[in-house]
Amino acid sequence: MVLLVPELTFLTGLSDLRNNSRTLKEVMWEMIQSPQQHYQRLTSLLRRIRDTPDACRELERWGLCLDTDIYKTQGHVLPGERINLRHRSFLPAEDLGWHREVTKEAPIATISINSWLLIYPKRLQHLAKDLLAAMRSSCGSMGMQVGQPTVQELRDDRIETYVRAIQSSLGSQDKVQLLLCIIPGSRDDIYGAIKKLCCVQTPVPSQVINAQSLMGHPGKIRSVVQKVLLQINCKLGGQLWGVDIPL
């Protein structure tokens, strides 16, 4: 059993760094370390505490003693799982990622997107065009079909405008497979309103894309769109990949 002392715990998170991409990248680089690097940093910190008189006196005042090595336990390294796609299977690379493979080959089961809505503010129409073009160019290699959407261009990006447009569009169409919305920046209020409307009031699969993720060089946009297509395929009932689970 591990007991945490409330007075010695601190709130963690990156909420204040979201708007500072450079600092965020530096923090993420520090966080993504190998197990050996984590071990070396922890033991180095423990040795620094031991060799610092003020830190030692503070620990003695609390009646605490820190070992210079972290707790060790017996572990097992499991073999890598074979990932199965529709036409072939493979073992992931050392980083245990298989994004490249799954965006170049057809998943196990794909759903064609024939009846869907695309909603965005008028000032983001250039991003909407880039998004559609990237979806069309990426879907073929992934075994998906993406038809022409019903487009709804909004005059502004207020929550009420999004809600009214979605309600009107869903009410005027018989069967909508998917609602895709582009929102300006990290707007949790708009995101929450769209999800509440599409999950509770008028149930329909929905995908919300932050406009900032569609800005940059074409390679970045293509990577974002590929991941979005994978999400959409899952939401519509498709199956991306599988693993062998023997009896």
C-alpha positions as CSV (number, residue, x, y, z in Angstrom):
1,M,0.0,0.0,0.0
2,V,1.2,3.5,-0.9
3,L,0.1,6.4,1.2
4,L,0.3,9.9,-0.1
5,V,0.6,12.9,2.3
6,P,-1.7,15.7,1.1
7,E,0.6,18.4,2.3
8,L,3.4,17.0,0.2
9,T,1.5,16.7,-3.1
10,F,1.3,19.2,-5.8
11,L,-1.2,19.9,-8.7
12,T,0.5,19.0,-12.0
13,G,-0.5,19.8,-15.6
14,L,0.3,22.0,-18.6
15,S,-2.7,24.3,-18.7
16,D,-0.6,27.4,-18.6
17,L,1.7,26.2,-21.3
18,R,-0.8,25.4,-24.1
19,N,-0.4,28.8,-25.8
20,N,3.4,28.6,-25.7
21,S,4.3,26.0,-28.2
22,R,8.1,26.3,-27.8
23,T,7.9,25.8,-24.0
24,L,5.5,23.0,-24.5
25,K,7.8,21.2,-26.9
26,E,10.7,21.6,-24.4
27,V,8.6,20.1,-21.6
28,M,7.4,17.2,-23.7
29,W,11.0,16.5,-24.7
30,E,11.9,16.3,-21.0
31,M,8.9,14.0,-20.3
32,I,9.6,11.5,-23.2
33,Q,12.7,9.8,-21.8
34,S,13.7,6.2,-21.8
35,P,13.4,4.1,-18.7
36,Q,17.2,4.2,-18.2
37,Q,17.2,8.0,-18.4
38,H,14.4,8.2,-15.9
39,Y,16.3,5.9,-13.5
40,Q,19.5,7.9,-13.9
41,R,17.7,11.2,-13.2
42,L,15.9,9.8,-10.1
43,T,19.1,8.3,-8.6
44,S,21.0,11.5,-9.4
45,L,18.3,13.5,-7.5
46,L,18.5,11.2,-4.5
47,R,22.3,11.5,-4.4
48,R,22.0,15.3,-4.6
49,I,19.6,15.3,-1.7
50,R,21.9,13.1,0.3
51,D,24.9,15.4,-0.4
52,T,23.0,18.6,0.5
53,P,23.3,19.4,4.2
54,D,20.1,21.6,4.2
55,A,18.1,18.9,2.6
56,C,19.4,16.2,5.0
57,R,18.5,18.4,8.0
58,E,15.0,19.0,6.7
59,L,14.5,15.3,6.2
60,E,15.8,14.6,9.7
61,R,13.3,17.2,11.1
62,W,10.5,15.2,9.4
63,G,11.9,11.9,10.6
64,L,12.4,10.7,7.0
65,C,15.3,8.8,5.4
66,L,15.6,8.5,1.6
67,D,17.5,5.6,0.1
68,T,19.9,6.5,-2.7
69,D,18.4,4.0,-5.0
70,I,14.7,3.5,-6.1
71,Y,12.7,0.4,-5.3
72,K,13.4,-2.5,-7.6
73,T,11.1,-5.3,-8.4
74,Q,11.1,-8.3,-10.8
75,G,9.7,-7.6,-14.2
76,H,8.9,-9.4,-17.4
77,V,9.3,-8.2,-20.9
78,L,6.4,-9.4,-23.0
79,P,6.9,-10.2,-26.7
80,G,5.6,-7.8,-29.2
81,E,2.1,-8.3,-30.5
82,R,1.6,-8.9,-34.2
83,I,-0.8,-6.3,-35.7
84,N,-3.3,-7.6,-38.3
85,L,-4.7,-5.4,-41.1
86,R,-7.0,-6.5,-43.9
87,H,-4.4,-7.9,-46.2
88,R,-1.2,-8.3,-44.1
89,S,0.2,-8.4,-40.6
90,F,3.4,-7.0,-39.1
91,L,5.3,-6.5,-35.9
92,P,5.5,-2.8,-34.7
93,A,8.9,-1.0,-34.7
94,E,10.8,-0.4,-31.6
95,D,8.8,2.7,-30.8
96,L,5.7,0.4,-30.7
97,G,3.9,2.7,-33.2
98,W,2.2,1.6,-36.4
99,H,0.7,4.8,-37.8
100,R,2.7,4.6,-41.0
101,E,1.5,1.0,-41.8
102,V,-2.2,1.7,-41.0
103,T,-2.3,4.8,-43.2
104,K,-0.8,3.0,-46.2
105,E,-2.9,-0.1,-46.1
106,A,-6.6,-0.9,-45.7
107,P,-7.9,-1.5,-42.2
108,I,-9.8,-4.7,-41.4
109,A,-13.2,-3.1,-42.0
110,T,-13.9,0.4,-43.5
111,I,-17.2,2.4,-43.7
112,S,-17.8,4.5,-46.8
113,I,-18.8,8.1,-45.9
114,N,-21.6,9.1,-48.3
115,S,-23.9,11.3,-46.3
116,W,-22.2,13.8,-44.1
117,L,-22.1,17.4,-43.0
118,L,-19.2,19.8,-42.9
119,I,-19.7,23.0,-40.8
120,Y,-17.2,25.8,-40.3
121,P,-17.1,29.6,-39.9
122,K,-16.8,31.6,-43.2
123,R,-13.3,32.9,-42.2
124,L,-12.0,29.3,-42.1
125,Q,-13.2,28.4,-45.6
126,H,-9.6,28.0,-46.9
127,L,-8.9,25.5,-44.2
128,A,-12.1,23.6,-45.0
129,K,-11.0,23.3,-48.6
130,D,-7.6,22.1,-47.6
131,L,-9.2,19.6,-45.2
132,L,-11.5,18.2,-48.0
133,A,-8.6,17.9,-50.4
134,A,-6.4,16.1,-47.9
135,M,-9.3,13.7,-47.0
136,R,-9.8,12.9,-50.7
137,S,-6.1,12.3,-51.3
138,S,-5.6,10.2,-48.1
139,C,-8.7,8.0,-48.0
140,G,-7.8,5.8,-51.1
141,S,-4.7,4.3,-49.6
142,M,-6.6,3.6,-46.4
143,G,-9.3,1.7,-48.2
144,M,-12.0,4.4,-47.4
145,Q,-14.4,6.3,-49.6
146,V,-15.3,9.9,-48.8
147,G,-18.2,11.4,-50.8
148,Q,-19.0,15.1,-51.2
149,P,-20.4,16.6,-48.0
150,T,-23.2,19.0,-47.4
151,V,-21.5,22.2,-46.5
152,Q,-22.8,24.7,-44.0
153,E,-20.8,28.0,-43.8
154,L,-21.4,30.0,-40.7
155,R,-21.3,33.8,-40.5
156,D,-19.4,33.8,-37.2
157,D,-18.1,31.4,-34.6
158,R,-20.5,32.0,-31.7
159,I,-21.9,28.9,-29.9
160,E,-25.5,29.8,-30.8
161,T,-24.6,29.9,-34.5
162,Y,-23.0,26.5,-34.4
163,V,-26.0,25.0,-32.5
164,R,-28.6,26.5,-34.8
165,A,-26.8,25.4,-37.9
166,I,-26.4,21.9,-36.7
167,Q,-30.0,21.6,-35.6
168,S,-31.2,23.0,-38.9
169,S,-28.9,20.7,-41.0
170,L,-29.7,17.5,-39.1
171,G,-33.4,18.3,-39.3
172,S,-33.4,18.8,-43.0
173,Q,-31.6,15.5,-43.9
174,D,-33.0,12.0,-43.6
175,K,-29.9,10.1,-42.6
176,V,-26.6,11.7,-41.7
177,Q,-23.7,9.4,-41.1
178,L,-21.3,12.0,-39.7
179,L,-21.1,15.6,-38.6
180,L,-17.7,17.2,-39.0
181,C,-17.1,20.7,-37.5
182,I,-14.1,23.0,-37.7
183,I,-13.8,25.2,-34.6
184,P,-11.4,28.2,-34.2
185,G,-8.7,27.2,-31.7
186,S,-9.1,25.4,-28.4
187,R,-12.7,26.5,-27.7
188,D,-13.9,24.1,-25.0
189,D,-17.3,25.9,-24.9
190,I,-18.0,25.3,-28.6
191,Y,-16.7,21.7,-28.4
192,G,-18.9,20.9,-25.3
193,A,-22.0,22.4,-27.0
194,I,-21.5,20.4,-30.2
195,K,-20.9,17.1,-28.3
196,K,-23.9,17.7,-26.1
197,L,-26.1,18.3,-29.1
198,C,-24.7,15.3,-31.1
199,C,-24.5,12.8,-28.2
200,V,-27.6,13.6,-26.2
201,Q,-30.2,15.8,-28.0
202,T,-29.8,14.6,-31.7
203,P,-27.5,11.5,-31.6
204,V,-25.2,11.4,-34.6
205,P,-21.4,10.5,-34.9
206,S,-19.4,13.7,-34.7
207,Q,-15.9,14.9,-35.3
208,V,-14.6,18.3,-34.1
209,I,-11.3,19.6,-35.5
210,N,-9.3,22.4,-34.1
211,A,-8.4,24.9,-36.9
212,Q,-4.9,25.3,-35.5
213,S,-4.1,21.6,-36.2
214,L,-4.8,22.3,-39.9
215,M,-2.3,25.1,-40.1
216,G,1.2,24.5,-41.3
217,H,2.9,22.6,-44.1
218,P,1.0,20.1,-46.2
219,G,2.8,17.1,-44.6
220,K,1.5,18.1,-41.1
221,I,-2.1,18.5,-42.4
222,R,-1.9,15.2,-44.2
223,S,-0.8,13.5,-41.0
224,V,-3.6,15.1,-39.0
225,V,-6.2,14.2,-41.6
226,Q,-5.1,10.5,-41.7
227,K,-5.6,10.2,-37.9
228,V,-8.9,12.0,-38.2
229,L,-10.0,9.5,-40.9
230,L,-9.0,6.6,-38.6
231,Q,-11.1,8.1,-35.8
232,I,-14.1,8.6,-38.1
233,N,-13.9,5.0,-39.3
234,C,-14.1,3.8,-35.7
235,K,-17.0,6.1,-34.8
236,L,-19.0,4.8,-37.8
237,G,-18.4,1.1,-36.8
238,G,-15.3,0.3,-38.8
239,Q,-12.4,-1.8,-37.5
240,L,-8.9,-0.6,-37.8
241,W,-6.6,-3.5,-36.7
242,G,-6.6,-6.6,-34.6
243,V,-4.2,-8.8,-32.7
244,D,-3.9,-12.5,-32.3
245,I,-5.6,-13.6,-29.0
246,P,-5.3,-17.4,-28.9
247,L,-7.6,-19.6,-26.8
